[in-house]
Amino acid sequence: MKKGFVHRFGGGESMLQLAQRIYNLLDDLKAQPDKTFILVAHNGIARVVQSYFYEMTNEEFASFGIKNCEVREYEF
């Protein structure tokens, strides 16, 4: 289902809607360059964050994952 970008999961958000929500959050954080933020997220959100910072194919997006307690650093 990670490749079903417009499918609403159980009537909730689609992957595209989720991405828009997270991209808007990251845009808001980017507008505050004097601050540092820590985001804690599960794989679905981490996948969207990764796609914000790096170009990814659909297959790369669907297969991306982080390990439990993994720390990643991103810079705007």
N, C-alpha and C positions, 0 to 999 in steps of 0.2 A: 504493500500500500504506500510505501515511501515514494513511489513513482507516480502515484495518483494525485497530482498536484492540485486538482480542482475538486476532488472528492471530499465531501464533508464527513469526517469520522464520527459516526454515531450521532449525526445531527449537529456536531460542534463545528469548529473551525476547519477549513481546508488547509492544506500545506501552504498555499499561496496567501491565505489570510493570516496564518501564523507568521509567515515571513514578513509580510507588510507590518504587522504589529511589532516584531523584533527590530526590523530595519528602522522604523520610526523611533523606537527607544534608542537605538545606537546613534541615530542622527541627533537626538537630543543630548546624548552624552558627549558626542563629538563637539557640540556647540559650547562645551564647558572645558576648554583646553587646560585650565589651571587646576583641574581636579583629576584624581585617580579613582577608578571604580573597580570593584570586585563583583563579578556576576557568578552566581552559583546556579547551575542548570543541569538538566538531564540531557540525554543524547539528542532528542528532537530539537531542542533549543540550541544546543552546541553546534549541531549541523547547520542551522540557519545562520548563526554567528560566523561560522567558518566561511559560509558562502558570501557573507557581507564583505569579508576582507580578501577573499581569494576567488578567482574564476574557477568554476567547477562544472564538469559535465553532469548530466542527469544521473549517470551511473556513479560518478564520484560522490555526488550529493547523497544518493540512496545508500551507498556503502560506508559513508563516513561515520565514525564513532569515536568516542573517547573512553578511556579506562576509568574505573571508579577512582575518585579522588585525584584525577589527572588535572594538572595546572597548565593552562595555556596563556600566553601573553600576546596581546594585540595592541598595535599602536595606530592611531589615526594619522 
